Amino acid sequence: MSTIGVELVKVLAVLSQGRNPGWTIQAEATAEPATIVAGVNVLEAVVAQLLVACRRDPAAHTSRVTVDTVDLTVTTYTITINGTAVAYDASVESPADQAALVNGIADAINADGTVGPLVTATVTDANGDGTIDTIVLTNNTGAATTHTTAVSVTGYGALSFTEDYTGISFRLWGLPNTSNDTSLALALPWVLINSGDFTIDYRGFVERIECAGFSRIFLEAYATTAPSGGTEGEGIFVVGPGELES
């Protein structure tokens, strides 16, 4: 292959990568970046896409209840939705295994005359180990509507839950790229790179930003709201760099 051909292949490869950006998930952070490896690497990008979402399903609020400790004999597992409790008594139902337990709890929720119309309970393997462990509660009453969730047990089992946020306030930080001049490494700290803070609701947010000159991008979710009022909320934070875009 000629030298021109080799160089052309290289250029086309770079341009192809720039037109097919990947997304990188950033773990949720509630404080300013504290290290030079925080956030997402955008060293090779001149623009980036930011995506922040309050929920996993844009059409419906969801909460997720996980059976953390399994007891198939004496524990009563209680899930409370909008103040109405649904209890599953393992000593009465005698589930054969963990999957039967989780499915039994979901069935009890769906069969309840008050809670059943509010949410639909399905089951999933949340941790990916091949065993059903989590009940997903999907709101049935409209995209903008939420439900509260609470869990409790009597006995040896244990439950926990997470839920979609209803609102996120966040700001964007950038770490200047000092790779071409190491003398600047201590002189250029993390800085805010947007003109103001962002506040979003359940519909989420996506924005295209210029990031040339920065090596990393960091999303700080400094305030969040969730229906149940605790710390169980969770959102989605991702950065998608696009090389050589303009």
N, C-alpha and C positions, 0 to 999 in steps of 0.2 A: 504494500500500500504506500502511496506517495506521502511525503511530509504534509502536503496540503490536506490529503485525505485523513490522516491521523488527527490533525488539528481540528478539522471539521467535525469529526466524530466526538472529540472532547467537548467542543462548543455545544453541539447538539445534546450531549449527555447532561451538561450543566443546565441548559435551557429547559430540558425535559424535567429535571428535578425541580426547577423553579416553578413550572406549571403544574406540578403535582405535589403540593406541600402536604406534609404530615402533621398530625395533631399530637401534642404531648400534654399529658395530664399533669397538672401541678397539685400536690397535696394541699388541702385547705389550710390557709395561714391567717391568723387573726392579729398578727403584729408585724412590725416593719421587718424587712430582711436583715438577718443578723450575721450571715456569712457570705463569702464570695461565691459559694456554690448553691445558694438558694435560688428558687425559681426555675426557669427553663432557659436552656442554651439557645441563643439566636445569633451566634457569632457569624455564621455564613449568610445571614439574611439581611436584606435591606428594608423589607416590610414584613409585618406579621399580622395574623388574624387573632383576635382575642375572643373567646367564647366563655360566657358565664351564665349558668342556668340554675334556677332554684329547684327544679324538679326533673325527674327522669322521663316522665310522660307529660308532654305539653297539654294533653287533653284532660288530664285528671291528676289531682293531688293524691299522693300515695304515702303510706307509712309501712314500715317493715318490722315485724316482730320475730325475733330469733330465739329459739330454744337453746340456751347456752349450756344448761345442765339438764340431762335427761333422767327422769325418774318415772318408771312405768308402773309403779305400784301404789304409792300413797299421796302423791302431790296433786293438788288442785291448781290448775293454771288459769288465771283470770286476765282477760283483756277487756279494757274499758274504752268504748268509743263514744265520744260526745256525752260522757257521763253515764252511759248504760253499760253495765258489766255483763260479760258472757263468760261463764266458768266451764271448764272441762275437768272433771274429776277422774284421774287415772285409776283410782281404787274402784270406781264403779265401771268405767269403760273398758278397763284391762287391755290397753293397746299392746299388740304383739312386739312392736319394735319402734324405733324413732320415727320412721316414715308414717306408721299408723298413728302415732301420737300427733304429729304435726298436721296430718290430714284430718284427724278427728277434731282438733281445735278449729281448723278452717271450716269444717262442716258445721260446727256448732255456731260459728259466727254467721254463716250464710243462712242457717235455719232460724236464727233469732228474728222475731217479728218486728223488733224496733231497729236493731243494728243492720239486719240483712238488706233492707231497702237503701241504707246509707252507703254501704261499702260492699264490694265483692272481694272475698278472701280466696286467694290462690296460694299455691305452695311452690317453693323453689329451693335449689341447692345454692345458697348464697356464697359459701366459702369454697365451692368447687371441689369438694372432696368426694363427690359421688353420692352423698347422703342428703336427703331432704331435711332442711333444718329451719326454714324461714317461711312465715306467712306474710304475703304481700296484700295489703288492704288498699284497694283502689276505690276512690270516691265515685259515687254514682250520680251526684246531684249537680253537675255542671263544672266547667273548666275553672271557673273562678272561686269555686266553693272548696272549703277545707274541712277536715275533721280533727278532733283532738284524740290522742291515744295515751293510754296508761297501761301498765302491766303490774301484776303482783302474783305471788305464789304462796301457798301454804304447803309445807313439806320440804323435800330435798331438791326439787328441780329449781331452775332459774330461767328467767326471761329477760330480754332487753329489747329496746326498739330504737329505730331511727325514723325520721320523717323528712319530707321535702320542706325546704324553706318556703316562706311566703314572700320574703324580701331580703335582698343583699345590698349592702353599701360597701363599695370597694374603691381602691385607688391603685394606680399602676406605678411601679418602680422600675428603673433601669440601671444597670451597672455598666458604666462606660468601658469600652474596649481599650485596654492599655497594652495589648500584646506587641504593638509596634514600638512602644517606648516604655520600658519597664520602670523608668525613673518616675513615671506618673502613677504607679500602682497604688501608692498610699495617698496620693493627692486627689484622686477622683473616686469618691465613695458612691454608694447607691443614692440616686436622686429621683424625685418625682418627675415623670415625663409626660403627664397629661395636664391639661389646663384646669381640671377640677375633678372632684370626686364623682362617682357614678352610683346611682341608686336604681335598682331594677325590681320588678315584681315577678310573678309566676311565669311571664312570657319570655323571660331571658334577655340576652344581650349578645350581639356580635359586632365587632368594630375592627376596621383595618387601620393599622398604625405604621408609621415609619420607624424603623429601629436601627437604621444604619448608624454605626458608631457605638452601639451597645453590644455587649457580649451576652447579657442575660436580661430576662424580663421576669418581674415578680408581681403577682396579684395579691394584694392584701385585703382580705374581707374583714374590715374593722367593725362592722355591725351587721347583725342578722336577726331576722324574726322567724319564729316557727309557731304553728298553731298551739302546741302544748306548752309553750312558754319555758321549756328547759333547754338543756344543751344537746338534745338528741337530733337537732336538725343537721342536714348535710346538703351541700350543693355540688356543682360540677364546675371546675376551673381548668381550662385548656388553652394552650397557645399553639398556633399553627404557623410557623415561619414559611415564607415563600421567597426563594432565592431569585435575585435578579429581576424582581417585579418592579414596576415604576408606576 
